[in-house]
Amino acid sequence: MKRRKIASIDVGTSKICTVMADTDGEDLRILGVGVAPSNGLQKGLVVNLNDAKESIRQSVKTAEQAVGYKLESAMVSITGRHISSVNNRGVIAITSNKQMVKQEDVERVLKVAQNVAQTGASGSMILHLIPQTYAVDGQEGIKNPVGMHGFRLDVDTHIVTAATASVENLTKCVRGAGIEIEQLIFAPLASAEAVLTADERQNGVIMADIGGGTTGVAVYKDDNIFHTSVLPVAGNSITHDISVGLGVSVELAEEMKKKYGSVVPGEEKITERTLTEDGQTVPYAELYEIIRTRVEELLRLILLELPNDYSKYIRSGMVLTGGTTNLPGIAELGLEVTHLPVRIGTPPQLYGVSDSLIDPAFSTAVGLLLWKQSHPETPRASETGSGRSFMSDLTGMFSRKQPS
């Protein structure tokens, strides 16, 4: 099969990452990566259009230089507290002569679920409408109802909505950098594509993508997405605490976090000291305590975001990903705080120049590519409005590939 070019742009608070690749439908080959500091964004929101546009442009330019051709369109991530989600049900009567479910019936019942979710949702738009399971005449747990006979068709869906203004601002920045958006993907859903296994999705798992400005949460059970949310607490919150607690600049606090940061210090480090801007030193134990306290709080906040009683069904525990999970000992602390099995999720090994992407910081960027690979029919946002390509989630769901 002829290989087709695909690309992703992860628009984060700390960095912009552009990945250019190609695929034959089975294998994904990384051709080039471009990473640039993220300016003009705070906690996932665009706060300066020009700065954000230039950061995206620089990331894209770096990737283009690596591959030798111009990027025209890409899958793009979106996050922020303006994004919310709900589980909703749609119900219709099956009206064909033989009472057989057709593809048109599936689309109609999903449209009903969509319309109910949009009622009263002024100023927001749907990013994703993802079918969980169908029911025909009360028979629950059906994945693909097409061809079945009955009088009533139900669907349970997970619907992700975003503030229209925030979507339009991000869209303006990406298009201002010369890139058309193929689809806007909620960042935690993209990260889950890269780091979760099929067994974890089936058995129940909490995934938390701890980035710089936000933490994205996604809960899966029975191979379905049941809950997603965004917390405005992440790696930058740790940096801020270090800056305030030790009386140093934000820049030095970030450097100290990356160089000395840990949540489980070894015995040999307890008496060590770290250097501050004015040449003074502070005990390593003090830095460790600041970091550990904030990470503990974040882990508890993640648990509070979960719907009631979900924890008892999460047999696969918690998967942590995102750049902040590079802090040594965070998985061990996660086990201590949540009493769940915890592991660090990293993107899979891919062909091509992919070594730099085998890092939790690049889970979203890789996940966007995997999403595109498993949804090849995705329409461009330019054909459906500013990111209004959520209906692509509804097609091809019955044969959707699962990462393993």
Phi, psi and omega in degrees: 000140180294136180282139179244148182276137174223164182204159177223150173229113176268110182266095182255172179284329182263327183210157170249127181238122176250129178236126177250134187211177169220163184210151173255013182099342179242300181266142177250126181243123180277127182257326182194150181229137176229123180238132179224148175301143182267118175242152177084010177230142175225124179050041176087352182259141175286122178244348176214107186300314184294316180296317180296317179300316181292325177296317178296317180300318181293319178298315179297317181300318180297318178293319179299320179296329180287327185260337177086015173217162186276137177274130181253324182212159183202158167283139186230138179272156176216143177208182181130160183291348177288349181269134178223169181217160179207148171264130187221153181244140173243145182223134175220164171268140177276116192252000180292158184304320183265009183051042178253134181289126177250168178301326179297327177293320178299314180296325181290318181290327176293324177296322177297315178299320178296315183296321178296319181293328183280346181298120179078005182268062182292137178079010179232164180219158181274126173272314182222137170233102190249117177292135176265293176216161178247163173223136176242117182052041176087352176281108187274170171078020181274130180274320180225104185276353184300128180096347179278157182253142179173182182250340184224136178238125176245153172220136170260132184230157169249122186243126179250125180241158180220156176294126183302318182298319180293321177296317181294323178295315179295318179301318180297321180294315182294314179292329176295335177274004176090016184242132173275141180271120176284315173198142171272126181242130175300123191308315180299327178293322177294314180300321179299325177301327186271332192242345182265145175268164178298321179296319179297316178299321182288315186280341182107124184206148171254124174248130177236119179261102185264100181265213179274310184260332184221162172241121179263135183241136176222133180243127180242146175203138181055038178065022178235148172277123184248335184206136172222149179198170179228132174253138180276027180236130183196209185299322180294333177294322177295315179301317179298318180297320178296316180301312181288315185293326182255356178067041179239168179293160178298322181297315180290323178300318178296318179296318180296320179299315183288325185275319186244353189297140177194157174247358175222081184292145175283158181305324185290343184265349186301325183265358181286162179230152179244153186272138175255179186299321185271015177088356178280166178238154176232149180298138177301323182300328179291318177297315180301317183295321178298313182294313183299318182299315181291320180293320176302315179300316181298316180298322178291323177296323178299316179295323179293335180287343184286142174300155182305137174071003180293327187302327182289344180260359185269079185289333181270002174076221187236138173244122179257136176214182186097159186303325182293339181285001172284353175298124180302134174088002185292328178292319179296319177294323178301316177298317181296319185279317188266341185060031176238154171299135182228134173224162176268128180264126176238153178298154180288159174293128180240168176284164175085205184274067189251359185304319183292343183270353179277069186205138180304336181294342185248017181299318182293316181299316179290320180299325176299319178294317180294324176298314180297320181298324182269355176230063187295344183271005183307126177283155175288148179298331180295340179269346186234003183108184183289088179077006185278056182248025184296336182296342177294338177293339186273340182261143178076006183291333184289336182245021184297134179284149176245134176294148181232000000 
